[in-house]
Amino acid sequence: MQGDVSIDLSEMKDVISINTKDLTVTVQPGISRKQLNEALKDTGLFFPIDPGADASIGGMSATRASGTNAVRYGSMRENVLALTVVLADGRIIKTGTRTRKSSAGYDLTRLFVGSEGTLGVITEITVRLYPQPEAISAAVCAFPSMGDAVRAVIETIQMGVPIARVEFVDKLAVKAINKHSNLTLRESPMLFFEVHGTEFGVKEQAETLQSITTDNHGTDFEWATRPEDRSRLWNARHSAYFAMLQLKPGYRAVTTDVCVPISRLAECVEETSRIC
């Protein structure tokens, strides 16, 4: 078995420079996304990538993190503009620039984003920033089936509705979230939405979304406009993993290369039914 090396960069958490004119910020890898947004709160800008956990920007870059805001703002792949990287032989290289438009040379930034530390150690990251929206609204909508929910999302995107977030949660997950976060959501397939924009724009998007979901048999469409209500809703969504663990105390979700024998399939189905 080959050995591995783990390098802790959690103490490298400085904001090196904030460039409000070109909407970028350069940071060290140990700063978390919440710490970064706290440092940006007086600039009118924010960093939107939200994988759920308060992950470090370096870790998010190394894993090409995505998240609930990806439908509008993209993933780390689209938002990392430049890197400083230490290679295995000690050489320090810089990839990319702060410019929005460049086609010169190899796109080494995209090579390192998602490489999970196998190609080098990221020590500085320059990422895109976005203006803080004037208005934000979140919503939930229940559906009789997963197919209805998926069709609603497809039509929403085809209609050009600039939703910021959209997340699908199945019936079992809603049941777990209700129990874990003390919510009373209808226990059926559900979509979580969030829209960003001006007051008028958000209202218009809300009306369009409600029309699309209704056409796809959506029910119990509810909006949350107060920050505390939105936070409670998305915190519940982000804690879905822990909520699911509580359905079967003492068990953990693991990955394995061992296949389940055909002789045990009936047993697994029966066990799943008991959980539901």
Secondary structure, DSSP 8 states (H G I E B T S, - for coil): ---------TT---EEEEETTTTEEEE-TT-BHHHHHHHHTTTTEE-----SS--BHHHHHHTT---TTHHHH--HHHHEEEEEEE-TTS-EEEEE-S-S----S--HHHHHTTSTTSS-EEEEEEEE-EE--SEEEEEEEE-SSHHHHHHHHHHHHHTT--EEEEEEE-HHHHHHHHHHHT----SS-EEEEEEEE-HHHHHHHHHHHHHHHHHTT-EEEEEE-SHHHHHHHHHHHHTHHHHHHTTSTT------S----GGGHHHHHHHHHHH-
